[in-house]
């Protein structure tokens, strides 16, 4: 939002599963949800290895961060990892009020790390899930996130979101022109050894966006002076200018199409900006919100922040064509543009849910900023977060959690995640101040 506020001012802006059903049924968009008590024991490992404990710690963090699970204190556990190689003593675990129990083994050999784990319904004394997973040894942390995803899905019925990457803008130094902003990427849990530096901080960068295939990140950079769209290739670990758009002052607000073959963005010429889509193979550029020449000569229009629907047939965007910033939806070819936001305040930064059922947005009203959601037709608008400065919502790949940036008055910029009930907020661990978060899709391994 900080960038877009300035912009508007400048240019105007494999395994087995037990068939028994879990009694618990979670609906995480309505009502008060009570966290499920779960015992997560260290995985049994060879003598002297700490890997089993490390895996359990990561799984514990992931599940607790969702707000839907309450991991029990390991100090109270009545069985150790070795004794759990046989069936659990369910009566002992019931005393602790553990509704679920997760245990397993971990082995490392031949450059691979493998876990076998089981999830139990303690009160029924039944196995809910049993799987074997393996990855390259160097990716051992990812294995823990994969286990957490499986447990989350078995209990909630929703796909997990822990085996993912987060891209964000790392901020350091004094506020203002000397502020250093770098593009970083890390695991969901913010582990220090997972952090990768994608830009060096020599130029200001903003608004990273993952391609749905997880292979590239589009972002905004001031490397050439005016803001332009760059693309970082995660395979080659290199960045380059997306395209030199002759005749345009700047390019900004990039997002990928669902098939990763196109980028939709805003290009600014003179006092107006319009939304364009570029085919990444042919480099063909198409203007989706061309303004009437006579109107453009007498007034400035701002069309920005485009985002494809997950089906690829619609685009939501921000426009001030009605006099103030509101949200509009149009066909992918620019046809049938229509306004969907009609509440008070200024709307911006719309992001379509991966499930297609909701659009998240930022709204400002009376000096307060809000993160909200609405249906694609504009109905059922509600807010999930508010503050002095909250902005830049981005969806988890399962469409049930929003990450956003928050800055208190004269305070630090931080990333937070909040569930769609708006009741459970979790600070995202980053090395320093952070803004403009982006969430990858689930990783393959």
N, C-alpha and C positions, 0 to 999 in steps of 0.2 A: 504493500500500500504506500510506503514511503516513496518508492520510485514512481508509482502511478500518480500520486498526488502532485509530485513535481512535474511529471509529464503533462498532466492536464493544465497546470498553470503555464507551462512553457508554450504549449501549442494551442492555447485559447484565449491540454492534458492527455512293494509286494509283500504279503503276510497273511495271517489268519485272524478272524474276528469271532468271538463268541456271539451267538445269536440272541442272547438275552438283552432285553431293552433296559436302558437306564431309566429309573423313575423320574429323575430330574429332567425338566423341560424348561429351557431358558428362552425367553423372548427379550432381547436386549434393546428394543426400541420403545418399550412401554413399561410402565409400572416400576416398582421398587424391586431390584434384583438383589437377592442375598447371596453372597459369595459362598462357593462350595468348599468346605474344609477338605483338603487333600494332603496326604502324607507322601512326600517325594524323598525316597531314600537314596543314599549314594549307590551308584551302580557297582556291582561286584567286579573288582579288577584284580590283576596279578599283584602279588606281594610287593609293596614298595611303590606302587603306582598311585598317583593322586587323581588320575583321569576320571575315575568314577565319581569322586566328590566334585570335581570341576564341572562335569556334565550336569549333575544334580543342581548345582548352584545356578547355572544358566537357565535350566528348565524352570526352576523356582522363580527366577526373576521374570521370565517371559509370562508365565501363567498368572503370577500376582499382578503384573502390570496391566492385565486386561480388566481387572476389577471384578472378574467373575469367579476367581479362585482365591482361597485363603490357605496358603501353605502352612502346615503346622511346624512348630519348633522342633528341629531334629533332636534336641536334648531330651525330649520326652519319648522318643521312639523306643518301642519295646522289643524290636528285633533288629539285628544288624544285617548288613548286606549278605554275609555268608549264610546265615540261617534262612534268609528269604529265598535261597535257591530251591528250597522245598516250598510247599504251600504255606501261605501266611497263616498265623494264628489269629483268625479274624476276631475272636472274642477280645483279645488283648487290644487290637486296633480300635474296636468299638468303644472301649473305655476312654480313648482319646477323642472320641467323637469325629473320627476320620470317616468321611463319607466315601472317599476314594483313596486308593493306595497305588502308587507307581513304584515299581522296582525293576531291576534289570542287571545285565552284565555287559562289560565292555572288553574287547580284545583288540590288540594291535599287532599286526604281522604283515610282512611283505609290502609295506608302504600303504596299507589299508587300515582303517579303524572300523570296527563293527560293534553294533549294540544289538542286543536282544532284550526287549522289555515287555512287561505285562502291566495292564491297568485293571484293577479290581474294584468292584462295588463291595465295600466292606460290610454293609448291613445285610445284603443278600448273600454274601460269601461266594460271589460269582466273578468269573473273568469277563471283562468287557472288551478287552483288546489285547492282542499279542502280535508283535511285529519284529522283524529283523531288518535293520538298515545299515548300510555301509557307505563310506566315502573315502576319498584320498586322505591320508593321515594329516596332511597340511590343512585340511578343511574340517578338523575335528569339532570346532565350535559350531559349525553349521549343522552337524549331526544333532547337537542338543536342541537347536531351534526346530529341526525336523521332528524330533520327538514331541516337543511342546505343541507343534502344529497338530500332530496326530491326536494328542490328548484333548486339545481344545475342540477339535472337530467331533471327536467321539462323544464328548459331554454336551456340547452346545448344538451340534448339528450344523454349525457354520464352519466354512473353511478357515484355517488359521492364517496368521499374517506375520509370524515371527522369523521365518527363514527368508528374510528380505534385506535389502539395502536401503539406507537413507542417504540422500544427497542433500546438502545444505550449504548456506553461506556462513563460513566461520568469520567472526568479526573480532578485531583486536585493535588496540591503540585508541587515541583520543577521538571523540566525536567530531564529525565534520569532514573536510576535504582530506585530511591525513589518515582517516580511518582505513584500515587494511581489511579487505574482504577477499577471501579465498574460497574456492569451491572444494569441499571435502566430501568424502563418502565413507560410510561405516556400516557395521552391522546394526540391526535393530536395537540391541541392548547397549550400544555405545562403547563397547569394549575398546580400550586404548590400542590393543594390537590389531584391531580391524580397521583403523582409520587410514584412509588413503588421501593424499593431497593431489588434487587434479589440476589446480592452477596455483601459481606461486605468489599471488598477491601483488604483482607488479601493476595490474590494472583492476579497477573495480568490476566485480561480477555480481550478477543478480539472477533470480528466477530460474533455477535449474529445473529441467523436466526430463524424466526418463522416457525413452522409447519403450513401448509395450513389450518389445522383444528383449529388453534389458541390456542391449548392446551399446546404446549410445545415450548421451545426455545433451540436450539442447539447452543453452543458457544465454544470458545477455552479458556482453562485455564492452567496456569502454576503451579497449586496446587501441582503437583507431581514433579516439576522441569522442565522437558521437556514439551512442549505444547501437550495437549491431549484434545479430544473432550468430553465435558460434556453436559448433558441435564437437563434443568430446567423444572419441571412440574408445570404449572400455577395453577392446581387444588390443588395439595398437598403442593405447595410452597416449594418444596425441589429440590436440585440438586444432580446429581450423575454422575460418570464416565460412558460414553457410553459403553465402553468395554476395557478390558486390552488386547491390541494387542501384543501378545508375538512375539519377534523378530523384532519389528519395533521401531525405535528411537522416532518417534512422529506421531501423527494424527492431522490433521488440515483441514481448509476450508470446514466445513460441510454444507450441504444443504439438505432439505427434498425433497422427491419425491412428485408429485402433490397429491397423495392419502395419504400422511403422513405415509406410511407404511415402507419406506426405508430412509436411509441417505446415500448420496453419499459424498465422502470425499477423501482427499489425505493421504496416508501413506508413510512415508519415511523410507527406509532401506539403510544403507550404504550411498552412495553419490547420490542416485536417489530417486525420489518420483513417485508413480503411483496412479491412480484413482481407488478407490474401492467403491462398493456399499454393504451396509449391510441391510439385511432384519431384521426389528426390532422385529419380532415375533420369527423367527427361529434362529436369530443371524448368519445366513449364510453370509459369506463374499466372494465376487467375485471380482477378479482383472479385470478391464476393459481395462487397458492400459499396460499389461505385456510387458516388454522389452525383446528382444532377449538376452539370457544369454551371448553370446560372445560379443555383442555390449556393454552390461551393464558392462562388465569387463574392458573395455577400455575407456569408457566415461560415464559421468553422465547425466541423463535425468531428467527434471523437468516437470511433469504433475500435474497440480493443478487447483484450483478454478472451480470445476465442477458445473454445474447448469442444471437441467432438463428443457426441454421445457414444457409448460403447458399441452400439450397432453401426456407427459410422454414417448414418443417414441424416443426422441433425447436428447443428452447431449452436451452442449457447455463447453469448458474448455480451459485453457491456457497451452501451451507447448513450450519448447525450442528445440524440436526435429529437427527443421530446422535451428538451429544455433542461433536464437534469439527468445524472447517470442512473440508468436502469438496466435491467436484464432483458435480453431479447433472445428468441430462438428462431433459427432459419433452417431451411433445407441445406444439404451439403453443397449445393451449387449456388447458394445465395438466395434462392427463391423463398417466398412466403415468410418474410421476417415479421415477427409479431412480439409485442411486449408481454412479459410474464410477471414482472414485479410491479405491485401497485400499493405497497405500504409506504409509510413515511420514511424519509431519509434517502441517502444515496447508496446505491447498490454497485458492487464491483467484484472482480476476481471470481467469476462463477466457475465451478468445477463439477462436471458430471460424475455421478457415482459409477463405479465399475459394474454395479448391478442394474443401472439404468433407472432406478426408482426415485432418485433424489438428485437435486443440484445443490451443492454447497456454495456459499457466497460470503463476502464481507459486506457489512453495512455500517454506515456512520449516521448518527442521529443525535443531535444535542450535545456534541462534544464527546460522545461515547461510541466506541466501535463494538461491533457484534459479529460473531460467526453464526451463521444460520443455515437452515436447509429448507427447501420447498420441493414440491412435486414439479415435474417438467412442464406442467401446465400452469404453474404459479400457485396452486392451491396448497393448503396445509403448511403455510410458512410458520417457522418457529425458530427461536435462537437456542444455541447450545452453549455459548460462551460469550463473555463481554468483558470490557476493560478499557483502560485509557488508550491502549493501542493493541488490538488483536487483528491479525490479518493473515492472508496467504494460506487458506485451507487446502489440504491435500488429503486424498482418501487412502486408507489402507486397501490392499488388493481385494479384501472380502467385502468392502463397502460398509463396514460396521463401526469404523473408528476414523476420526479426523485428526490430523496433525496440523498445527498452526503455530504462528509466531506470536509471542506476547512480549510487550515492553511496558513496564510500569513507568509512571511519570519520573523522569530523571533516573530511571533504573536500567537494569540489564535486559538485553534482548535474549530471549530463551525460546526453545521449542517445547511445545506441550502436545500431548495426545489426549483426546476426550472421546468417550463412547457416545453413541447417538442419543442416549437418555440425557446427556449433559450432566450426569451426576458423578461420574468418575473421571477425574483429570490426573494425568501422570506427566511429570516433567521428563523430557527426553534428555538422556545424559550426553553432553557434548563437552569438548575440551575447554572451550571458552564461550563467549557470547555467540549466539547463532540465530539465523533468520532464514526465510525462504526455503522451507523444507520441501523435499520431494520424496515420494515413496515408490520403490520399484515394485514390479510384480513378484510373485513367489519365484524363488530360484529353483533350478532343476535339481540341484544337489547341494 
